[in-house]
Every structure is written in structure tokens, then in C-alpha cells.
């Protein structure tokens, strides 16, 4: 990605978090900045808007059809 498309943000970390960030990024084989972007993306995913799947209404339709015990009446 081009740097011009990104917006810079500065954060302050305590020394222990700074060490852990360095270790985590090194373990993943990415830069500290890339590690932060990846992890932030995971957290922010819950705030992104996603369209509802077309099949979302199927459950409602099934519950409106009736009691499935009717299908097995007399079979014991």
C-alpha cells in the first residue's frame, strides 16, 4: 500500500507493552507497524457494516410452517 493512502496515528506505550509489541511482531515476521495494523483490523471488523445474507429469512420461514412433530405423528 502506498503511504499516501494511510493516515499516521501516534500512540504511547508503556515499556512492557512496547517490548511485547516488538516480540509479537518479530514472531510473526512483520514490522511493528504492520503487526498493529493487522491486529487493529481484527478488532475493528466488528464495527464494519456487512450486508445480511440472503438466507437470513429461512429460519423465520421454517418456524412459520408449523410443528415438525406433525410429520412424525403415529410413528413410535
MMTF fields as JSON, N, C-alpha, C and O atoms, coordinates in Angstrom:
{
  "mmtfVersion": "1.0.0",
  "mmtfProducer": "UNKNOWN",
  "numBonds": 303,
  "numAtoms": 304,
  "numGroups": 76,
  "numChains": 1,
  "numModels": 1,
  "chainsPerModel": [1],
  "groupsPerChain": [76],
  "chainIdList": ["A"],
  "bondAtomList": [4, 2, 8, 6, 12, 10, 16, 14, 20, 18, 24, 22, 28, 26, 32, 30, 36, 34, 40, 38, 44, 42, 48, 46, 52, 50, 56, 54, 60, 58, 64, 62, 68, 66, 72, 70, 76, 74, 80, 78, 84, 82, 88, 86, 92, 90, 96, 94, 100, 98, 104, 102, 108, 106, 112, 110, 116, 114, 120, 118, 124, 122, 128, 126, 132, 130, 136, 134, 140, 138, 144, 142, 148, 146, 152, 150, 156, 154, 160, 158, 164, 162, 168, 166, 172, 170, 176, 174, 180, 178, 184, 182, 188, 186, 192, 190, 196, 194, 200, 198, 204, 202, 208, 206, 212, 210, 216, 214, 220, 218, 224, 222, 228, 226, 232, 230, 236, 234, 240, 238, 244, 242, 248, 246, 252, 250, 256, 254, 260, 258, 264, 262, 268, 266, 272, 270, 276, 274, 280, 278, 284, 282, 288, 286, 292, 290, 296, 294, 300, 298],
  "bondOrderList": [1, 1, 1, 1, 1, 1, 1, 1, 1, 1, 1, 1, 1, 1, 1, 1, 1, 1, 1, 1, 1, 1, 1, 1, 1, 1, 1, 1, 1, 1, 1, 1, 1, 1, 1, 1, 1, 1, 1, 1, 1, 1, 1, 1, 1, 1, 1, 1, 1, 1, 1, 1, 1, 1, 1, 1, 1, 1, 1, 1, 1, 1, 1, 1, 1, 1, 1, 1, 1, 1, 1, 1, 1, 1, 1],
  "groupList": [{"groupName": "UNK", "atomNameList": ["N", "CA", "C", "O"], "elementList": ["N", "C", "C", "O"], "formalChargeList": [0, 0, 0, 0], "bondAtomList": [1, 0, 2, 1, 3, 2], "bondOrderList": [1, 1, 2], "singleLetterCode": "X", "chemCompType": "L-PEPTIDE LINKING"}],
  "groupTypeList": [0, 0, 0, 0, 0, 0, 0, 0, 0, 0, 0, 0, 0, 0, 0, 0, 0, 0, 0, 0, 0, 0, 0, 0, 0, 0, 0, 0, 0, 0, 0, 0, 0, 0, 0, 0, 0, 0, 0, 0, 0, 0, 0, 0, 0, 0, 0, 0, 0, 0, 0, 0, 0, 0, 0, 0, 0, 0, 0, 0, 0, 0, 0, 0, 0, 0, 0, 0, 0, 0, 0, 0, 0, 0, 0, 0],
  "groupIdList": [1, 2, 3, 4, 5, 6, 7, 8, 9, 10, 11, 12, 13, 14, 15, 16, 17, 18, 19, 20, 21, 22, 23, 24, 25, 26, 27, 28, 29, 30, 31, 32, 33, 34, 35, 36, 37, 38, 39, 40, 41, 42, 43, 44, 45, 46, 47, 48, 49, 50, 51, 52, 53, 54, 55, 56, 57, 58, 59, 60, 61, 62, 63, 64, 65, 66, 67, 68, 69, 70, 71, 72, 73, 74, 75, 76],
  "secStructList": [7, 7, 4, 4, 4, 1, 7, 7, 7, 7, 7, 7, 7, 7, 2, 2, 2, 2, 2, 2, 2, 2, 2, 2, 2, 2, 2, 2, 6, 1, 7, 2, 2, 2, 2, 2, 2, 2, 2, 2, 2, 2, 2, 2, 4, 4, 4, 1, 7, 7, 7, 7, 7, 4, 4, 4, 4, 2, 2, 2, 2, 2, 2, 2, 1, 7, 7, 4, 4, 4, 4, 4, 6, 6, 7, 7],
  "xCoordList": [0.836, 0.0, 0.878, 1.958, 0.411, 1.156, 0.946, -0.162, 2.005, 1.92, 0.95, 0.332, 0.812, -0.07, -1.534, -2.334, -1.901, -3.285, -3.553, -4.7, -2.516, -2.663, -2.574, -1.927, -3.223, -3.153, -2.34, -2.601, -1.372, -0.497, -1.19, -1.881, -0.991, -1.502, -0.379, 0.359, -0.251, 0.782, 0.141, -0.888, 0.751, 0.273, 1.437, 2.597, 1.12, 2.14, 1.967, 0.863, 3.047, 3.012, 3.893, 4.923, 3.469, 4.372, 5.498, 5.343, 6.61, 7.776, 7.49, 8.007, 6.693, 6.388, 5.59, 5.902, 4.559, 3.793, 4.666, 4.499, 5.591, 6.5, 7.363, 7.567, 7.86, 8.667, 7.822, 8.263, 6.608, 5.724, 5.352, 5.268, 5.132, 4.829, 5.986, 5.781, 7.188, 8.37, 8.486, 8.755, 8.285, 8.385, 7.304, 7.581, 6.071, 4.962, 5.177, 4.952, 5.605, 5.849, 6.977, 6.887, 8.034, 9.165, 8.721, 9.103, 7.921, 7.424, 6.572, 6.581, 5.846, 5.016, 5.791, 5.311, 6.991, 7.804, 7.36, 7.553, 6.761, 6.309, 6.851, 7.356, 6.735, 7.151, 6.159, 5.044, 6.587, 5.695, 4.451, 3.336, 4.649, 3.513, 2.545, 1.331, 3.078, 2.217, 1.477, 0.299, 2.153, 1.504, 0.336, -0.75, 0.557, -0.513, -1.667, -2.827, -1.363, -2.431, -3.233, -4.463, -2.555, -3.246, -4.158, -5.315, -3.633, -4.417, -5.566, -6.657, -5.331, -6.386, -7.493, -8.674, -7.117, -8.095, -9.01, -10.217, -8.434, -9.246, -10.245, -11.403, -9.806, -10.679, -11.769, -12.927, -11.402, -12.353, -13.359, -14.368, -13.111, -14.028, -15.448, -16.413, -15.584, -16.916, -17.691, -18.909, -17.004, -17.653, -17.957, -18.647, -17.449, -17.719, -19.145, -19.672, -19.752, -21.113, -21.052, -20.332, -21.819, -21.874, -23.331, -24.225, -23.566, -24.949, -25.426, -24.643, -26.696, -27.259, -27.304, -27.637, -26.975, -27.036, -28.475, -29.415, -28.633, -29.969, -30.704, -31.935, -29.993, -30.626, -31.091, -31.603, -30.929, -31.273, -32.745, -33.099, -33.599, -35.025, -35.478, -36.636, -34.615, -35.005, -35.45, -36.438, -34.761, -35.115, -36.505, -37.295, -36.81, -38.136, -39.189, -40.228, -38.947, -39.909, -40.137, -41.267, -39.102, -39.263, -40.113, -40.942, -39.915, -40.687, -42.15, -43.001, -42.467, -43.841, -44.585, -45.81, -43.87, -44.505, -45.266, -46.162, -44.946, -45.689, -44.77, -43.547, -45.372, -44.661, -44.206, -45.025, -42.927, -42.404, -42.886, -42.793, -43.398, -43.919, -45.086, -45.367, -45.782, -46.89, -46.411, -47.164, -45.173, -44.625, -44.462, -44.543, -44.236, -43.911, -45.026, -44.804, -46.209, -47.336, -47.653, -47.758, -47.803, -48.163, -46.983, -47.192, -45.776, -44.59, -43.783, -42.807, -44.16, -43.41, -43.322, -42.727],
  "yCoordList": [-1.181, 0.0, 1.24, 1.257, 2.244, 3.493, 4.252, 4.296, 4.84, 5.574, 6.744, 7.122, 7.312, 8.469, 8.12, 9.016, 6.859, 6.45, 6.14, 5.913, 6.128, 5.823, 7.093, 8.061, 7.077, 8.21, 7.787, 6.738, 8.581, 8.258, 8.584, 9.595, 7.709, 7.901, 7.574, 6.608, 8.353, 8.128, 7.587, 8.091, 6.563, 6.025, 5.969, 5.878, 6.023, 5.921, 4.577, 4.229, 3.829, 2.517, 2.534, 3.208, 1.782, 1.642, 0.688, -0.045, 0.686, -0.101, -1.598, -2.209, -2.182, -3.616, -3.9, -4.845, -3.09, -3.272, -3.06, -3.745, -2.118, -1.866, -3.104, -3.477, -3.729, -4.957, -6.093, -6.824, -6.228, -7.286, -7.063, -8.017, -5.816, -5.499, -5.892, -6.498, -5.551, -5.906, -7.416, -7.923, -8.132, -9.596, -10.217, -11.116, -9.735, -10.289, -10.05, -10.949, -8.858, -8.552, -9.418, -9.934, -9.574, -10.4, -11.853, -12.502, -12.366, -13.745, -13.951, -15.032, -12.929, -13.008, -12.697, -12.942, -12.157, -11.834, -10.582, -10.457, -9.649, -8.395, -7.228, -7.411, -6.035, -4.85, -4.58, -5.102, -3.766, -3.385, -2.685, -2.942, -1.804, -1.085, -2.039, -1.909, -3.006, -3.97, -4.839, -5.144, -5.23, -6.022, -5.245, -5.795, -3.986, -3.155, -3.039, -3.155, -2.808, -2.709, -4.008, -3.972, -5.143, -6.428, -6.655, -7.046, -6.41, -6.648, -5.657, -6.024, -4.424, -3.418, -3.759, -3.565, -4.26, -4.667, -5.759, -5.741, -6.712, -7.768, -7.211, -7.629, -6.282, -5.688, -4.836, -4.875, -4.075, -3.174, -3.891, -3.298, -5.142, -5.9, -5.897, -5.878, -5.916, -5.942, -4.631, -4.598, -3.574, -2.295, -2.049, -1.087, -2.909, -2.74, -3.188, -4.094, -2.547, -2.928, -4.024, -3.927, -5.064, -6.201, -6.419, -6.365, -6.66, -6.94, -8.26, -9.192, -8.325, -9.577, -10.592, -10.243, -11.828, -12.852, -13.074, -12.927, -13.424, -13.639, -14.766, -14.778, -15.7, -16.837, -16.529, -17.42, -15.305, -14.96, -15.178, -15.429, -15.09, -15.267, -16.711, -16.972, -17.653, -19.059, -19.547, -20.275, -19.173, -19.63, -19.157, -19.917, -17.914, -17.384, -18.17, -18.517, -18.455, -19.175, -20.588, -21.075, -21.236, -22.58, -22.571, -23.46, -21.585, -21.537, -21.209, -21.531, -20.59, -20.243, -21.411, -21.368, -22.445, -23.561, -24.484, -25.195, -24.497, -25.362, -26.238, -26.098, -27.132, -28.002, -29.26, -29.955, -29.548, -30.713, -32.033, -33.072, -32.014, -33.258, -33.792, -34.99, -32.912, -33.352, -34.357, -35.252, -34.222, -35.117, -36.537, -37.496, -36.679, -37.989, -38.53, -39.459, -37.961, -38.403, -39.868, -40.261, -40.658, -42.07, -42.968, -44.156, -42.485, -43.306, -43.517, -42.806, -44.438, -44.767, -46.235, -46.701],
  "zCoordList": [0.0, 0.0, 0.0, 0.591, -0.653, -0.676, 0.625, 1.158, 1.124, 2.379, 2.277, 3.272, 1.107, 0.941, 1.194, 1.464, 1.116, 1.336, 2.803, 3.188, 3.617, 5.034, 5.85, 5.452, 6.982, 7.893, 9.104, 9.694, 9.471, 10.597, 11.919, 12.044, 12.896, 14.245, 15.219, 15.019, 16.241, 17.245, 18.513, 18.962, 19.084, 20.352, 21.331, 20.931, 22.594, 23.64, 24.343, 24.761, 24.47, 25.122, 26.357, 26.403, 27.349, 28.489, 28.067, 27.091, 28.776, 28.355, 28.172, 27.237, 29.032, 28.913, 27.639, 26.916, 27.356, 26.121, 24.891, 23.882, 24.973, 23.867, 23.594, 22.439, 24.645, 24.475, 23.903, 23.017, 24.419, 23.918, 22.451, 21.678, 22.076, 20.685, 19.782, 18.731, 20.186, 19.407, 19.266, 18.177, 20.359, 20.332, 19.458, 18.665, 19.604, 18.822, 17.328, 16.518, 16.964, 15.547, 14.996, 13.882, 15.78, 15.347, 15.17, 14.196, 16.104, 15.999, 14.748, 14.161, 14.346, 13.139, 11.87, 10.763, 12.035, 10.863, 10.135, 8.925, 10.875, 10.27, 11.092, 12.2, 10.533, 11.278, 12.406, 12.415, 13.34, 14.436, 13.891, 14.346, 12.92, 12.323, 11.655, 11.812, 10.906, 10.226, 11.24, 11.055, 12.29, 13.335, 13.944, 14.128, 14.25, 14.814, 13.833, 14.229, 12.535, 11.537, 11.457, 11.402, 11.45, 11.36, 12.565, 12.412, 13.75, 14.954, 15.089, 15.525, 14.723, 14.767, 13.772, 14.062, 12.613, 11.62, 12.169, 11.929, 12.907, 13.512, 14.519, 14.546, 15.333, 16.345, 15.686, 16.104, 14.667, 14.029, 13.139, 12.757, 12.804, 11.948, 12.512, 11.748, 13.823, 14.425, 14.189, 14.359, 13.806, 13.565, 12.091, 11.752, 11.216, 9.79, 9.499, 10.146, 8.527, 8.143, 7.102, 6.108, 7.35, 6.427, 6.023, 6.868, 4.758, 4.338, 4.933, 5.114, 5.227, 5.739, 4.607, 3.475, 4.896, 3.841, 3.384, 4.165, 2.129, 1.568, 2.273, 2.286, 2.853, 3.508, 4.928, 5.606, 5.391, 6.773, 7.076, 8.228, 6.093, 6.326, 6.375, 6.702, 6.065, 6.028, 7.397, 7.495, 8.432, 9.779, 10.145, 10.706, 9.835, 10.133, 9.358, 9.92, 8.092, 7.265, 7.802, 7.788, 8.264, 8.802, 10.066, 10.263, 10.913, 12.156, 11.892, 12.721, 10.783, 10.447, 9.805, 9.684, 9.394, 8.686, 9.61, 9.155, 10.875, 11.781, 12.592, 12.554, 13.315, 14.234, 13.493, 12.892, 13.533, 12.807, 13.407, 12.752, 14.636, 15.232, 14.428, 14.469, 13.683, 12.844, 11.804, 11.419, 11.345, 10.323, 10.85, 10.081, 12.138, 12.709, 13.597, 14.374, 13.49, 14.295, 13.989, 12.827, 15.031, 14.866, 14.567, 14.326, 14.567, 14.281, 15.554, 15.792, 16.335, 17.553, 17.735, 18.707]
}
